[in-house]
Amino acid sequence: MNTISSASRQAVDFASQRGELAAIIDRYCGADGSHPTPIPGLTFFRQSSPSTPACAVVKSAFGLLVQGEKRVVLADQAYDYHPQRYLITSVDLPLLAQITKASPAAPYLGLALDLDARRVGELISKLAAAPASPASLARGLAIADLTAEIVDAALRLVRLLATPAAIPVLAPLIEQELLYHLLTGELGGRLRDVAIKGSQSYQISRAIQWIKQRYAQPMAIDELAGAVSMSKSSLHHHFKELTTMSPLQYQKTLRLQEARRLMLIEQLDAASASHRVGYESPSQFSREYRRIFGAPPLKDIALMRQAS
């Protein structure tokens, strides 16, 4: 009698679960793009063709692909992302992302679930003490092999869309289970560090939120360092270690992203958008915009509208 190995059974189960996830996401997404769901913090994504590289600020989140492939670039490091792996961003990060495999017959399909540092901290307090993290910070983005526990919890969460009345009761419970598997998995240390008060990752996470709230104002490094109880040198070193950029570079990226949104969605002209996000020199804005997005503002927005 032929027997099926546990590895073969797991592969079959994974394929079946991914197939069901793909069917739900595809059914929910009527068109290409991002689609928020009735489950708070859960967003679906669909794209029927490969994309050009695009810069975006990504929240702290758990990401899962069920069909297609994607490449994410943080500074000088590229991460290839496919249905056998999952992604975590432990802090808000400006990333360059490109869908590398998608077609009308087999579109890119995925989901992202926002990670709440408060809920992470609450769950950590219930877990056994973890080994101390190394002195150096890991980057705020990582990819690891998917496990049966993670994909099972994600599937049960997505299934709740078929029973909206159950979402307020069951979604928080399933999210906590998913978060437990993430915290006890390969990338759990990154999430723990950001949620534990007093850790360097936690302080940098606070610094990121400070910058996001004041991104249109002139950068005051002394004030920022004081707000997160760090020296200027320590702040600069650890901020760059976690995000791959300095606080000033991070602020600049946020400004350019918001200016792009203002021009594309609110139809502001380049001068008005640059002033709104804190630029005093339109020529400096145009130079830095082109460096990030590959084209000057007017041409970039025209190309994006044409693509849409």
C-alpha positions as CSV (number, residue, x, y, z in Angstrom):
1,M,0.0,0.0,0.0
2,N,1.3,3.4,-0.9
3,T,1.6,5.9,1.9
4,I,1.7,9.7,1.7
5,S,4.5,11.4,3.6
6,S,3.7,14.2,6.1
7,A,5.5,16.6,3.8
8,S,3.4,15.6,0.8
9,R,0.2,15.9,2.8
10,Q,1.2,19.4,4.0
11,A,2.0,20.4,0.4
12,V,-1.5,19.2,-0.6
13,D,-3.1,21.1,2.3
14,F,-1.2,24.3,1.5
15,A,-2.2,24.1,-2.1
16,S,-5.9,23.6,-1.1
17,Q,-5.8,26.4,1.4
18,R,-4.1,28.8,-1.0
19,G,-6.7,27.8,-3.7
20,E,-9.5,28.7,-1.3
21,L,-7.9,32.0,-0.3
22,A,-7.3,32.9,-3.9
23,A,-11.0,32.2,-4.7
24,I,-12.2,34.4,-1.9
25,I,-9.9,37.2,-2.7
26,D,-10.7,37.1,-6.4
27,R,-14.4,37.0,-5.7
28,Y,-14.2,39.9,-3.3
29,C,-12.0,42.1,-5.6
30,G,-14.2,43.2,-8.5
31,A,-11.2,44.9,-10.2
32,D,-7.4,45.4,-10.0
33,G,-6.2,47.4,-7.0
34,S,-6.4,47.4,-3.2
35,H,-9.7,46.6,-1.5
36,P,-10.3,47.2,2.2
37,T,-12.6,44.6,3.7
38,P,-15.2,44.8,6.5
39,I,-12.6,43.2,8.8
40,P,-10.7,46.1,10.4
41,G,-7.1,46.3,9.1
42,L,-7.5,43.6,6.5
43,T,-7.0,44.6,2.8
44,F,-7.0,42.5,-0.3
45,F,-4.9,43.1,-3.4
46,R,-5.4,42.1,-7.0
47,Q,-3.4,42.8,-10.2
48,S,-3.8,41.1,-13.5
49,S,-0.4,42.1,-15.0
50,P,3.2,42.8,-13.8
51,S,3.8,46.3,-12.6
52,T,6.6,48.8,-12.8
53,P,8.4,49.5,-9.5
54,A,6.4,51.9,-7.2
55,C,7.4,53.6,-4.0
56,A,5.0,53.5,-1.1
57,V,5.0,53.9,2.7
58,V,3.9,50.5,4.1
59,K,2.4,50.3,7.6
60,S,3.5,47.7,10.1
61,A,1.7,44.7,8.7
62,F,1.6,40.9,8.0
63,G,1.5,40.2,4.3
64,L,0.5,36.9,2.5
65,L,0.5,36.1,-1.2
66,V,-1.7,33.4,-2.6
67,Q,-1.0,33.8,-6.3
68,G,1.6,35.6,-8.3
69,E,5.0,37.0,-7.2
70,K,6.3,40.3,-5.9
71,R,9.7,42.0,-5.3
72,V,10.1,44.4,-2.4
73,V,13.2,46.6,-2.1
74,L,14.3,48.3,1.1
75,A,17.4,50.5,0.4
76,D,20.0,48.1,-1.1
77,Q,18.3,44.8,-0.4
78,A,15.6,43.1,-2.5
79,Y,13.2,40.5,-1.1
80,D,11.4,38.1,-3.4
81,Y,8.0,37.3,-2.2
82,H,5.8,34.3,-3.3
83,P,3.0,32.1,-2.0
84,Q,5.3,29.9,0.0
85,R,6.5,32.8,2.1
86,Y,5.0,35.6,4.3
87,L,6.2,39.1,5.0
88,I,6.3,41.2,8.1
89,T,7.1,44.9,8.4
90,S,7.6,45.8,12.1
91,V,7.5,49.6,11.5
92,D,6.2,51.9,8.9
93,L,8.6,51.8,6.0
94,P,9.0,53.5,2.6
95,L,9.5,50.6,0.1
96,L,9.9,50.1,-3.6
97,A,7.5,47.3,-4.7
98,Q,7.0,45.6,-8.0
99,I,4.6,42.8,-9.0
100,T,6.8,40.4,-11.1
101,K,4.4,37.6,-11.9
102,A,0.7,38.1,-12.8
103,S,-1.6,37.6,-15.7
104,P,-5.3,37.9,-16.5
105,A,-5.7,34.1,-16.2
106,A,-3.7,34.0,-12.9
107,P,-3.7,37.4,-11.3
108,Y,-1.6,38.5,-8.4
109,L,-3.7,38.0,-5.3
110,G,-2.7,38.8,-1.7
111,L,-3.7,40.2,1.6
112,A,-2.3,42.4,4.3
113,L,-3.3,42.7,7.9
114,D,-2.2,45.8,9.9
115,L,-0.3,45.0,13.1
116,D,-1.3,47.0,16.2
117,A,1.7,47.5,18.5
118,R,-0.7,47.7,21.5
119,R,-2.2,44.3,20.8
120,V,1.2,42.8,20.2
121,G,2.4,44.2,23.6
122,E,-0.7,42.7,25.3
123,L,-0.1,39.3,23.9
124,I,3.6,39.4,24.7
125,S,2.8,40.0,28.3
126,K,1.0,36.6,28.3
127,L,3.8,34.7,26.7
128,A,6.8,33.1,28.3
129,A,9.9,35.3,28.3
130,A,11.8,35.2,25.0
131,P,15.6,35.2,24.7
132,A,17.2,38.6,24.7
133,S,17.5,40.2,21.3
134,P,21.0,40.9,19.9
135,A,22.4,44.4,20.5
136,S,22.1,45.3,16.9
137,L,18.7,46.0,15.4
138,A,17.3,43.9,12.5
139,R,15.8,45.7,9.6
140,G,12.1,46.5,9.9
141,L,11.2,44.1,7.0
142,A,11.7,40.4,6.7
143,I,10.3,37.4,4.9
144,A,10.1,33.8,6.1
145,D,8.7,30.4,5.1
146,L,4.9,30.1,5.6
147,T,3.8,27.6,8.2
148,A,0.6,25.5,8.4
149,E,-0.6,27.4,11.5
150,I,-0.2,30.8,9.9
151,V,-2.0,30.0,6.7
152,D,-4.8,28.2,8.6
153,A,-5.5,31.2,10.8
154,A,-5.4,33.5,7.8
155,L,-7.9,31.4,5.9
156,R,-10.3,31.2,8.8
157,L,-10.1,35.0,9.2
158,V,-10.9,35.5,5.5
159,R,-13.8,33.1,5.7
160,L,-15.6,35.4,8.1
161,L,-16.4,37.7,5.2
162,A,-19.2,35.2,4.3
163,T,-20.8,35.8,7.7
164,P,-20.5,39.6,8.5
165,A,-22.4,39.3,11.8
166,A,-19.7,37.0,13.1
167,I,-16.8,39.5,12.3
168,P,-17.0,41.6,15.5
169,V,-17.0,38.6,17.7
170,L,-14.7,36.1,16.0
171,A,-12.3,38.3,14.0
172,P,-10.4,39.6,17.1
173,L,-10.0,36.0,18.4
174,I,-8.6,34.7,15.1
175,E,-6.4,37.7,14.7
176,Q,-4.9,37.0,18.2
177,E,-4.3,33.4,17.2
178,L,-2.6,34.6,14.0
179,L,-0.5,37.1,16.0
180,Y,0.5,34.3,18.4
181,H,1.9,32.2,15.6
182,L,3.7,35.2,14.2
183,L,5.2,36.1,17.6
184,T,6.3,32.5,18.3
185,G,7.6,32.0,14.7
186,E,10.8,32.8,12.9
187,L,10.2,36.5,12.7
188,G,8.6,36.9,16.2
189,G,11.7,38.7,17.7
190,R,11.2,41.7,15.4
191,L,7.6,42.2,16.5
192,R,8.5,41.7,20.2
193,D,11.3,44.3,20.1
194,V,9.1,47.0,18.6
195,A,6.3,46.4,21.2
196,I,8.5,46.2,24.3
197,K,8.9,49.6,26.0
198,G,12.5,50.7,26.5
199,S,13.9,48.7,23.6
200,Q,15.7,50.4,20.8
201,S,13.2,49.3,18.3
202,Y,10.4,50.6,20.4
203,Q,12.1,54.0,20.6
204,I,12.7,54.2,16.9
205,S,9.0,53.2,16.3
206,R,8.0,56.2,18.5
207,A,10.4,58.4,16.5
208,I,8.7,57.3,13.2
209,Q,5.3,58.2,14.6
210,W,6.7,61.6,15.7
211,I,8.0,62.3,12.2
212,K,4.7,61.2,10.6
213,Q,2.7,63.6,12.7
214,R,5.1,66.6,11.8
215,Y,6.4,65.6,8.4
216,A,5.5,69.0,6.8
217,Q,7.4,70.9,9.5
218,P,11.2,71.6,9.5
219,M,13.0,68.6,11.0
220,A,14.2,69.4,14.6
221,I,16.6,66.6,15.4
222,D,17.2,67.8,19.0
223,E,13.4,67.9,19.7
224,L,13.0,64.4,18.1
225,A,15.8,62.9,20.1
226,G,14.4,64.4,23.3
227,A,10.9,63.1,22.6
228,V,12.2,59.5,22.4
229,S,14.8,59.8,25.1
230,M,17.8,59.1,22.9
231,S,21.0,61.0,22.1
232,K,21.2,62.4,18.5
233,S,24.0,60.0,17.6
234,S,22.2,57.0,18.9
235,L,18.9,58.1,17.3
236,H,20.6,58.5,13.9
237,H,22.5,55.2,14.2
238,H,19.5,53.0,15.3
239,F,17.0,54.8,13.0
240,K,19.1,54.0,10.0
241,E,19.7,50.4,11.2
242,L,16.0,49.7,11.4
243,T,14.7,51.7,8.4
244,T,17.9,52.0,6.2
245,M,17.6,55.8,6.1
246,S,18.2,58.8,8.3
247,P,15.3,60.6,10.0
248,L,15.7,63.4,7.5
249,Q,15.6,61.0,4.6
250,Y,12.5,59.3,6.1
251,Q,10.7,62.7,6.4
252,K,11.6,63.6,2.8
253,T,10.1,60.3,1.5
254,L,6.9,60.9,3.5
255,R,6.7,64.4,2.0
256,L,7.1,63.2,-1.6
257,Q,4.6,60.4,-1.1
258,E,2.0,62.8,0.2
259,A,2.7,65.3,-2.6
260,R,2.2,62.6,-5.2
261,R,-1.1,61.7,-3.6
262,L,-2.2,65.3,-3.5
263,M,-1.5,65.8,-7.2
264,L,-3.0,62.4,-8.3
265,I,-6.1,62.3,-6.1
266,E,-6.8,65.9,-5.1
267,Q,-5.5,67.3,-8.5
268,L,-3.3,69.9,-7.0
269,D,-0.6,71.4,-9.2
270,A,3.1,70.7,-8.3
271,A,3.8,74.1,-6.7
272,S,0.7,73.8,-4.4
273,A,1.5,70.2,-3.5
274,S,5.1,70.9,-2.7
275,H,4.2,73.9,-0.5
276,R,1.5,71.8,1.3
277,V,4.1,69.2,2.3
278,G,6.7,71.6,3.5
279,Y,8.9,72.4,0.5
280,E,10.0,76.1,0.2
281,S,11.8,75.6,-3.2
282,P,9.8,74.2,-6.1
283,S,13.0,73.4,-8.0
284,Q,14.3,71.3,-5.0
285,F,11.0,69.6,-4.8
286,S,11.1,68.7,-8.5
287,R,14.7,67.4,-8.2
288,E,14.0,65.2,-5.2
289,Y,10.7,64.0,-6.7
290,R,12.4,62.9,-9.9
291,R,15.1,61.1,-7.9
292,I,12.5,59.0,-6.0
293,F,9.9,58.4,-8.7
294,G,12.0,58.5,-11.8
295,A,10.2,61.4,-13.6
296,P,9.4,65.0,-12.8
297,P,6.0,65.6,-11.1
298,L,3.9,66.5,-14.1
299,K,5.2,63.7,-16.3
300,D,4.9,61.1,-13.4
301,I,1.3,62.1,-12.7
302,A,0.4,62.0,-16.4
303,L,1.9,58.5,-16.7
304,M,0.0,57.3,-13.6
305,R,-3.3,58.6,-14.9
306,Q,-2.7,57.1,-18.3
307,A,-1.9,53.7,-16.7
308,S,-5.1,53.9,-14.7
